[in-house]
Amino acid sequence: MFESKSHITVNPQGNLALGGVDLVKLVDRHSTPLYVYDEQRIRQRYREFKEAFEKYYGDVEVFYACKANSNLAILHILRQEEAGVDILSEGELYLTLLAGIRPEKIIFTGNNKTDKELEKALKVGVTINLDSLHELDRLIRITEREKLRAKVSFRVNPEVSPETHPYLSTGLKESKFGIHENVILDGYKKAKEAEFLDIVGIHMHIGSQITKTSPYEVATARLFDIIGRIKNNLGIELEFADLGGGVGIEYKEAQEIITPEDLAKAIVPIINEKIKEYSLKKPELIFEPGRFIVGDAGIMLTRVSTVKSTPYKKFIGCDSGFHVLLRPVIYSAYHEVIVANKPDEKPQEIVDIAGNVCESGDILARDRKLPTIEKGDVLAFLDSGAYGFIMASQYNSRPRPAEVLVSQEGAELIRQVEDFSSLIEKQLIPERLMKE
Ligand SMILES: Cc1ncc(COP(=O)(O)O)c(C=O)c1O
């Protein structure tokens, strides 16, 4: 029996439904693979995060990390919720502005920013979150040349293990991200002396899919000790402290997770203690959840094309692969798989779900006990709303899938499926190669 969640249920026809929309009927209308997102769930998760910190701290902003999923419809949902956005490229800046997010609600993080990106961010007026002293020097030069003021914060590397997948750890001492404590005050001093910079905050982001509060507790204490030193040594009071994203979601049943409320209960006392210790003006808190907001609101649907038994394994072959959902391959990530047209059928056999990419690593789920699966069955990969479509590619020359939003309005297409013309878009053939 499939255990229903608040937004994923089994409908009277016996099919899996997201936000009340029958997913089997949906793939009959659209093609597979297909990404589907539940609008109400996105709103609910955003509010859950914000309300938890409002309750325990007060002044808080949630800046959605749009790297998780930057579909314009999703950005519009978050704009309506009055979220801010954390961006890391000029492309994300373009999308967020297009969705009507105001520059004062945008923080530009990201490492290795180019001069072009810094100049663009400066001209638009978003907060620029500096990832190195080299970026600071280049930004100073650009502001002096353009005679424009920039709002800046610095990303600290707090040297903490978030106890997650190594590829999702971003605040280890060896990480490429952030500025280490030994030089962070030099950065703030230089920024204070710069004619066109306004120092507004400090930032950290220690990793992703974090399932314990302890790494946040250690990192938050370190961050606020740095804020204390910035005040005591340089006389700078910061407007905000941005604690990044990273709150994990329950990919696997009964997996250990933390809620925003758990996090708020764990770190707000530490913050209040540090505010007292250093007599700080209470800063606004910013969080940048991505996965928490959109992760479990999304499902990737794929149809079974081939069933293949070998002497060693049974493979269920589907019309999707790591070009559609990359996480299982790059992070060995687990996504729960439900047979959408028979979610309540008893699991019978252990199978691997094989993708259709011509690579032996393209296994989307390993050793899963599932009902007997046949050609034409629809497989639902749960929790695919974050780092799903956004990581899709055209590898093996397959057009990327469509995306659908479900809500009280029913199902609405929010991205058309690509066709073969998208495979040749922007390609050019030198005239000489066209000759016989
Ligand atoms: C700077 C920054 N903020 C926020 C996030 C969002 O992380 P998550 O989706 O785990 O909440 C990321 C993702 O790695 C990030 O790099």
The ligand as a Tripos MOL2 file, in Angstrom:
@<TRIPOS>MOLECULE
LIG
   16    16     1     0     0
SMALL
NO_CHARGES

@<TRIPOS>ATOM
      1 C1         24.8570   29.6190   -1.9920 C.3       1 LIG1
      2 C2         23.7630   28.6330   -1.9480 C.ar      1 LIG1
      3 N1         22.6380   28.9460   -1.2760 N.ar      1 LIG1
      4 C3         21.6060   28.0860   -1.2070 C.ar      1 LIG1
      5 C4         21.6580   26.8470   -1.8130 C.ar      1 LIG1
      6 C5         20.4720   25.9400   -1.7140 C.3       1 LIG1
      7 O1         20.7400   24.7370   -1.1070 O.3       1 LIG1
      8 P1         19.5520   23.7390   -0.8230 P.3       1 LIG1
      9 O2         18.8570   23.4850   -2.0990 O.co2     1 LIG1
     10 O3         20.2080   22.5330   -0.2770 O.co2     1 LIG1
     11 O4         18.6540   24.3920    0.1810 O.co2     1 LIG1
     12 C6         22.8030   26.4800   -2.5140 C.ar      1 LIG1
     13 C7         22.9060   25.1430   -3.1120 C.2       1 LIG1
     14 O5         23.8730   24.4510   -3.0310 O.2       1 LIG1
     15 C8         23.8820   27.3970   -2.6010 C.ar      1 LIG1
     16 O6         24.9950   27.0950   -3.2690 O.3       1 LIG1
@<TRIPOS>BOND
     1     1     2 1
     2     2     3 ar
     3     2    15 ar
     4     3     4 ar
     5     4     5 ar
     6     5     6 1
     7     5    12 ar
     8     6     7 1
     9     7     8 1
    10     8     9 2
    11     8    10 1
    12     8    11 1
    13    12    13 1
    14    12    15 ar
    15    13    14 2
    16    15    16 1
@<TRIPOS>SUBSTRUCTURE
     1 LIG1         1 GROUP 0 **** ****
